[in-house]
Amino acid sequence: MNAQLDQVLKQQQEQQQNFDASVNGHGLEQEEEIIQLVGFIAGEEEYAVPILSIQEIIKPIEYTRIPSTPNYVLGAFNLRGNVIPLIDLRMKFNLPKKDEDDTTRYIVMKDGDNIAGFVIDKLTEAIRLKKSSIDPAPETLHKDQGMIYGIGKRDKTILTILKVSALLKRDF
């Protein structure tokens, strides 16, 4: 009886492996990986970053200007005892500066030990994209600062997905 049971289980396992191989061989995945992002507006464009790289999102608070830094580094702020640099994404992306308003937020991002706050114009939404809906950054952009992870395709729009590690790279 055990030999028969072992034989049936072995056949089922082989059938499953053959099915898996045929599905994957046709470019189909049994369960496609979903990327979770947070969308936001800077200037006229919508961007997104992986949700796991966000420490928190806060309303604007007081910050202190730091001398001898690039113009897009607004200064630093104190977040529960941690001094965090504050970067204006509009200015980093060479867009005109905009005064803060009711929709302005600071999005605090981290990558390992690197942490910084970024001024964004407005939060949009939590976004779930299939990995297959994200194309690599166009080749013309690779030579630039390499801040773009990829371009997410949605129903009627596209979304620029940023590399948090590149955003947090210190060049000041």
CYANA upper distance limits for C-alpha pairs under 8 A (distance plus 0.5 A):
  1 MET  CA      5 LEU  CA      6.81
  2 ASN  CA      6 ASP  CA      6.51
  3 ALA  CA      7 GLN  CA      6.61
  4 GLN  CA      8 VAL  CA      6.75
  5 LEU  CA      9 LEU  CA      6.65
  6 ASP  CA     10 LYS  CA      6.52
  7 GLN  CA     11 GLN  CA      6.70
  8 VAL  CA     12 GLN  CA      6.72
  9 LEU  CA     13 GLN  CA      6.67
 10 LYS  CA     14 GLU  CA      6.69
 11 GLN  CA     15 GLN  CA      6.62
 12 GLN  CA     16 GLN  CA      6.66
 13 GLN  CA     17 GLN  CA      6.69
 14 GLU  CA     18 ASN  CA      6.59
 15 GLN  CA     19 PHE  CA      6.58
 16 GLN  CA     20 ASP  CA      6.56
 17 GLN  CA     21 ALA  CA      6.58
 18 ASN  CA     22 SER  CA      6.64
 19 PHE  CA     23 VAL  CA      6.60
 20 ASP  CA     24 ASN  CA      6.56
 20 ASP  CA     30 GLN  CA      8.30
 21 ALA  CA     25 GLY  CA      6.28
 22 SER  CA     26 HIS  CA      6.95
 23 VAL  CA     27 GLY  CA      7.50
 23 VAL  CA     28 LEU  CA      5.96
 23 VAL  CA     29 GLU  CA      7.05
 23 VAL  CA     30 GLN  CA      7.81
 24 ASN  CA     28 LEU  CA      5.63
 24 ASN  CA     29 GLU  CA      6.11
 24 ASN  CA     30 GLN  CA      8.23
 32 GLU  CA    130 LYS  CA      7.07
 32 GLU  CA    131 LYS  CA      7.69
 32 GLU  CA    132 SER  CA      8.43
 33 GLU  CA    130 LYS  CA      6.44
 33 GLU  CA    131 LYS  CA      6.24
 34 ILE  CA    128 ARG  CA      6.78
 34 ILE  CA    129 LEU  CA      6.05
 34 ILE  CA    130 LYS  CA      5.02
 34 ILE  CA    131 LYS  CA      6.34
 35 ILE  CA     50 PRO  CA      7.87
 35 ILE  CA    128 ARG  CA      6.17
 35 ILE  CA    129 LEU  CA      5.74
 35 ILE  CA    130 LYS  CA      6.57
 35 ILE  CA    131 LYS  CA      6.65
 36 GLN  CA     50 PRO  CA      6.43
 36 GLN  CA     51 ILE  CA      6.30
 36 GLN  CA    126 ALA  CA      7.75
 36 GLN  CA    127 ILE  CA      6.27
 36 GLN  CA    128 ARG  CA      5.17
 36 GLN  CA    129 LEU  CA      7.08
 37 LEU  CA     48 ALA  CA      6.42
 37 LEU  CA     49 VAL  CA      5.84
 37 LEU  CA     50 PRO  CA      4.80
 37 LEU  CA     51 ILE  CA      5.23
 37 LEU  CA    126 ALA  CA      6.35
 37 LEU  CA    127 ILE  CA      5.45
 37 LEU  CA    128 ARG  CA      6.77
 37 LEU  CA    129 LEU  CA      8.36
 38 VAL  CA     48 ALA  CA      5.78
 38 VAL  CA     49 VAL  CA      6.13
 38 VAL  CA     50 PRO  CA      6.84
 38 VAL  CA     51 ILE  CA      6.04
 38 VAL  CA    123 LEU  CA      8.45
 38 VAL  CA    124 THR  CA      8.09
 38 VAL  CA    125 GLU  CA      6.48
 38 VAL  CA    126 ALA  CA      5.09
 38 VAL  CA    127 ILE  CA      6.33
 39 GLY  CA     46 GLU  CA      7.12
 39 GLY  CA     47 TYR  CA      6.11
 39 GLY  CA     48 ALA  CA      4.73
 39 GLY  CA     49 VAL  CA      7.36
 39 GLY  CA    123 LEU  CA      6.69
 39 GLY  CA    124 THR  CA      5.63
 39 GLY  CA    125 GLU  CA      5.76
 39 GLY  CA    126 ALA  CA      6.66
 39 GLY  CA    127 ILE  CA      7.18
 40 PHE  CA     46 GLU  CA      6.06
 40 PHE  CA     47 TYR  CA      5.94
 40 PHE  CA     48 ALA  CA      6.59
 40 PHE  CA    120 ILE  CA      7.42
 40 PHE  CA    121 ASP  CA      7.94
 40 PHE  CA    122 LYS  CA      6.14
 40 PHE  CA    123 LEU  CA      4.73
 40 PHE  CA    124 THR  CA      5.41
 40 PHE  CA    125 GLU  CA      7.74
 41 ILE  CA     45 GLU  CA      6.20
 41 ILE  CA     46 GLU  CA      5.05
 41 ILE  CA     47 TYR  CA      6.67
 41 ILE  CA    120 ILE  CA      6.86
 41 ILE  CA    121 ASP  CA      6.00
 41 ILE  CA    122 LYS  CA      5.67
 41 ILE  CA    123 LEU  CA      6.78
 41 ILE  CA    124 THR  CA      7.40
 42 ALA  CA     46 GLU  CA      7.10
 42 ALA  CA     47 TYR  CA      7.87
 42 ALA  CA     89 LEU  CA      7.14
 42 ALA  CA     90 ARG  CA      6.30
 42 ALA  CA    120 ILE  CA      5.96
 42 ALA  CA    121 ASP  CA      5.75
 42 ALA  CA    122 LYS  CA      7.74
 43 GLY  CA     90 ARG  CA      6.68
 43 GLY  CA     95 LEU  CA      7.22
 43 GLY  CA    121 ASP  CA      7.52
 46 GLU  CA    159 LEU  CA      6.57
 46 GLU  CA    160 THR  CA      7.29
 47 TYR  CA    159 LEU  CA      6.29
 47 TYR  CA    160 THR  CA      5.34
 47 TYR  CA    161 ILE  CA      6.23
 47 TYR  CA    162 LEU  CA      7.41
 48 ALA  CA    159 LEU  CA      7.50
 48 ALA  CA    160 THR  CA      6.82
 48 ALA  CA    161 ILE  CA      5.28
 48 ALA  CA    162 LEU  CA      6.66
 49 VAL  CA     53 SER  CA      7.74
 49 VAL  CA     54 ILE  CA      8.45
 49 VAL  CA    161 ILE  CA      6.26
 49 VAL  CA    162 LEU  CA      6.04
 49 VAL  CA    163 LYS  CA      7.50
 49 VAL  CA    164 VAL  CA      7.29
 50 PRO  CA     54 ILE  CA      7.85
 50 PRO  CA    164 VAL  CA      8.49
 53 SER  CA    109 MET  CA      6.09
 53 SER  CA    110 LYS  CA      5.92
 53 SER  CA    111 ASP  CA      6.87
 53 SER  CA    164 VAL  CA      7.54
 54 ILE  CA    107 ILE  CA      7.63
 54 ILE  CA    108 VAL  CA      6.47
 54 ILE  CA    109 MET  CA      4.98
 54 ILE  CA    110 LYS  CA      6.75
 55 GLN  CA    107 ILE  CA      8.37
 55 GLN  CA    108 VAL  CA      5.96
 55 GLN  CA    109 MET  CA      5.95
 55 GLN  CA    110 LYS  CA      6.87
 56 GLU  CA    107 ILE  CA      6.68
 56 GLU  CA    108 VAL  CA      5.81
 56 GLU  CA    109 MET  CA      7.78
 57 ILE  CA    105 ARG  CA      7.23
 57 ILE  CA    106 TYR  CA      6.24
 57 ILE  CA    107 ILE  CA      4.97
 57 ILE  CA    108 VAL  CA      6.51
 58 ILE  CA    105 ARG  CA      6.27
 58 ILE  CA    106 TYR  CA      5.76
 58 ILE  CA    107 ILE  CA      7.00
 58 ILE  CA    108 VAL  CA      8.42
 59 LYS  CA    104 THR  CA      7.42
 59 LYS  CA    105 ARG  CA      5.37
 59 LYS  CA    106 TYR  CA      6.57
 60 PRO  CA    104 THR  CA      7.41
 60 PRO  CA    105 ARG  CA      6.21
 60 PRO  CA    106 TYR  CA      6.41
 61 ILE  CA     77 PHE  CA      8.07
 62 GLU  CA     77 PHE  CA      7.12
 63 TYR  CA     74 LEU  CA      8.39
 63 TYR  CA     75 GLY  CA      6.68
 63 TYR  CA     76 ALA  CA      5.89
 63 TYR  CA     77 PHE  CA      4.95
 63 TYR  CA     78 ASN  CA      7.96
 63 TYR  CA     86 LEU  CA      8.34
 64 THR  CA     74 LEU  CA      8.35
 64 THR  CA     75 GLY  CA      5.71
 64 THR  CA     76 ALA  CA      5.87
 64 THR  CA     77 PHE  CA      6.81
 65 ARG  CA     74 LEU  CA      6.41
 65 ARG  CA     75 GLY  CA      4.55
 65 ARG  CA     76 ALA  CA      7.10
 66 ILE  CA     73 VAL  CA      8.49
 66 ILE  CA     74 LEU  CA      7.83
 66 ILE  CA     75 GLY  CA      5.34
 66 ILE  CA     76 ALA  CA      7.54
 69 THR  CA     73 VAL  CA      6.71
 69 THR  CA    172 PHE  CA      6.38
 70 PRO  CA    172 PHE  CA      7.14
 71 ASN  CA     91 MET  CA      7.90
 72 TYR  CA     87 ILE  CA      6.18
 72 TYR  CA     88 ASP  CA      5.74
 72 TYR  CA     89 LEU  CA      7.77
 72 TYR  CA     90 ARG  CA      8.45
 72 TYR  CA     91 MET  CA      5.50
 72 TYR  CA     92 LYS  CA      5.83
 73 VAL  CA     85 PRO  CA      7.78
 73 VAL  CA     86 LEU  CA      6.44
 73 VAL  CA     87 ILE  CA      5.04
 73 VAL  CA     88 ASP  CA      6.90
 74 LEU  CA     85 PRO  CA      8.31
 74 LEU  CA     86 LEU  CA      6.04
 74 LEU  CA     87 ILE  CA      6.17
 74 LEU  CA     88 ASP  CA      7.04
 75 GLY  CA     85 PRO  CA      6.33
 75 GLY  CA     86 LEU  CA      5.86
 75 GLY  CA     87 ILE  CA      7.90
 76 ALA  CA     83 VAL  CA      6.77
 76 ALA  CA     84 ILE  CA      5.76
 76 ALA  CA     85 PRO  CA      4.67
 76 ALA  CA     86 LEU  CA      5.70
 77 PHE  CA     83 VAL  CA      6.08
 77 PHE  CA     84 ILE  CA      5.91
 77 PHE  CA     85 PRO  CA      7.02
 77 PHE  CA     86 LEU  CA      7.36
 78 ASN  CA     82 ASN  CA      5.98
 78 ASN  CA     83 VAL  CA      5.15
 78 ASN  CA     84 ILE  CA      6.82
 79 LEU  CA     83 VAL  CA      6.90
 79 LEU  CA     84 ILE  CA      7.54
 84 ILE  CA    115 ILE  CA      7.34
 84 ILE  CA    116 ALA  CA      5.97
 84 ILE  CA    117 GLY  CA      7.01
 85 PRO  CA    115 ILE  CA      8.32
 85 PRO  CA    116 ALA  CA      5.64
 85 PRO  CA    117 GLY  CA      6.55
 86 LEU  CA    116 ALA  CA      6.63
 86 LEU  CA    117 GLY  CA      5.20
 86 LEU  CA    118 PHE  CA      6.17
 86 LEU  CA    119 VAL  CA      7.67
 87 ILE  CA     92 LYS  CA      8.02
 87 ILE  CA    116 ALA  CA      7.87
 87 ILE  CA    117 GLY  CA      6.65
 87 ILE  CA    118 PHE  CA      5.26
 87 ILE  CA    119 VAL  CA      6.66
 88 ASP  CA     92 LYS  CA      6.74
 88 ASP  CA    118 PHE  CA      6.18
 88 ASP  CA    119 VAL  CA      5.26
 88 ASP  CA    120 ILE  CA      7.69
 89 LEU  CA     93 PHE  CA      6.51
 89 LEU  CA    118 PHE  CA      6.61
 89 LEU  CA    119 VAL  CA      6.39
 89 LEU  CA    120 ILE  CA      6.87
 90 ARG  CA     94 ASN  CA      6.80
 90 ARG  CA     95 LEU  CA      5.40
 90 ARG  CA     96 PRO  CA      7.05
 90 ARG  CA     97 LYS  CA      6.79
 90 ARG  CA     98 LYS  CA      8.44
 90 ARG  CA    119 VAL  CA      8.37
 90 ARG  CA    120 ILE  CA      8.02
 91 MET  CA     95 LEU  CA      5.80
 91 MET  CA     96 PRO  CA      6.93
 91 MET  CA     97 LYS  CA      6.62
100 GLU  CA    104 THR  CA      6.07
100 GLU  CA    121 ASP  CA      8.21
103 THR  CA    121 ASP  CA      6.80
103 THR  CA    122 LYS  CA      5.58
103 THR  CA    123 LEU  CA      8.05
104 THR  CA    119 VAL  CA      7.56
104 THR  CA    120 ILE  CA      6.38
104 THR  CA    121 ASP  CA      5.16
104 THR  CA    122 LYS  CA      5.88
105 ARG  CA    119 VAL  CA      6.43
105 ARG  CA    120 ILE  CA      6.02
105 ARG  CA    121 ASP  CA      7.08
105 ARG  CA    122 LYS  CA      6.88
105 ARG  CA    123 LEU  CA      7.87
106 TYR  CA    117 GLY  CA      6.33
106 TYR  CA    118 PHE  CA      5.80
106 TYR  CA    119 VAL  CA      5.22
106 TYR  CA    120 ILE  CA      6.74
107 ILE  CA    117 GLY  CA      5.96
107 ILE  CA    118 PHE  CA      5.72
107 ILE  CA    119 VAL  CA      7.09
107 ILE  CA    120 ILE  CA      7.60
108 VAL  CA    115 ILE  CA      7.56
108 VAL  CA    116 ALA  CA      6.17
108 VAL  CA    117 GLY  CA      4.67
108 VAL  CA    118 PHE  CA      6.82
109 MET  CA    115 ILE  CA      6.18
109 MET  CA    116 ALA  CA      6.22
109 MET  CA    117 GLY  CA      6.77
109 MET  CA    118 PHE  CA      8.25
109 MET  CA    164 VAL  CA      7.75
109 MET  CA    168 LEU  CA      8.44
110 LYS  CA    114 ASN  CA      6.04
110 LYS  CA    115 ILE  CA      4.82
110 LYS  CA    116 ALA  CA      7.22
110 LYS  CA    164 VAL  CA      7.95
110 LYS  CA    168 LEU  CA      8.10
111 ASP  CA    115 ILE  CA      7.04
111 ASP  CA    164 VAL  CA      7.26
111 ASP  CA    165 SER  CA      6.44
111 ASP  CA    168 LEU  CA      7.95
114 ASN  CA    168 LEU  CA      6.89
114 ASN  CA    169 LYS  CA      8.49
115 ILE  CA    168 LEU  CA      7.22
116 ALA  CA    168 LEU  CA      7.07
129 LEU  CA    133 SER  CA      6.93
129 LEU  CA    134 ILE  CA      8.11
129 LEU  CA    152 GLY  CA      7.89
129 LEU  CA    154 ARG  CA      8.46
130 LYS  CA    134 ILE  CA      7.76
133 SER  CA    152 GLY  CA      6.29
133 SER  CA    153 LYS  CA      5.88
133 SER  CA    154 ARG  CA      8.05
134 ILE  CA    150 GLY  CA      6.51
134 ILE  CA    151 ILE  CA      5.92
134 ILE  CA    152 GLY  CA      4.82
134 ILE  CA    153 LYS  CA      6.69
135 ASP  CA    150 GLY  CA      5.94
135 ASP  CA    151 ILE  CA      5.65
135 ASP  CA    152 GLY  CA      6.88
135 ASP  CA    153 LYS  CA      8.27
136 PRO  CA    149 TYR  CA      7.18
136 PRO  CA    150 GLY  CA      4.90
136 PRO  CA    151 ILE  CA      6.76
137 ALA  CA    141 LEU  CA      6.99
137 ALA  CA    142 HIS  CA      7.56
137 ALA  CA    148 ILE  CA      6.59
137 ALA  CA    149 TYR  CA      6.75
137 ALA  CA    150 GLY  CA      5.05
137 ALA  CA    151 ILE  CA      6.59
138 PRO  CA    142 HIS  CA      7.58
139 GLU  CA    143 LYS  CA      8.17
140 THR  CA    144 ASP  CA      8.39
141 LEU  CA    145 GLN  CA      8.43
141 LEU  CA    146 GLY  CA      7.39
141 LEU  CA    148 ILE  CA      8.31
142 HIS  CA    146 GLY  CA      5.97
145 GLN  CA    166 ALA  CA      8.16
146 GLY  CA    163 LYS  CA      8.37
146 GLY  CA    166 ALA  CA      7.27
147 MET  CA    162 LEU  CA      6.11
147 MET  CA    163 LYS  CA      5.70
147 MET  CA    164 VAL  CA      8.18
147 MET  CA    166 ALA  CA      5.69
147 MET  CA    167 LEU  CA      6.89
148 ILE  CA    160 THR  CA      7.41
148 ILE  CA    161 ILE  CA      6.45
148 ILE  CA    162 LEU  CA      5.00
148 ILE  CA    163 LYS  CA      6.06
149 TYR  CA    160 THR  CA      8.38
149 TYR  CA    161 ILE  CA      5.99
149 TYR  CA    162 LEU  CA      5.65
149 TYR  CA    163 LYS  CA      5.55
150 GLY  CA    160 THR  CA      6.83
150 GLY  CA    161 ILE  CA      5.77
150 GLY  CA    162 LEU  CA      7.62
151 ILE  CA    158 ILE  CA      7.07
151 ILE  CA    159 LEU  CA      6.12
151 ILE  CA    160 THR  CA      5.36
151 ILE  CA    161 ILE  CA      6.36
152 GLY  CA    158 ILE  CA      6.03
152 GLY  CA    159 LEU  CA      5.33
152 GLY  CA    160 THR  CA      6.81
152 GLY  CA    161 ILE  CA      7.21
153 LYS  CA    157 THR  CA      6.97
153 LYS  CA    158 ILE  CA      5.21
153 LYS  CA    159 LEU  CA      6.97
154 ARG  CA    158 ILE  CA      6.20
154 ARG  CA    159 LEU  CA      7.96
162 LEU  CA    167 LEU  CA      8.20
163 LYS  CA    167 LEU  CA      6.91
164 VAL  CA    168 LEU  CA      6.62
165 SER  CA    169 LYS  CA      6.67
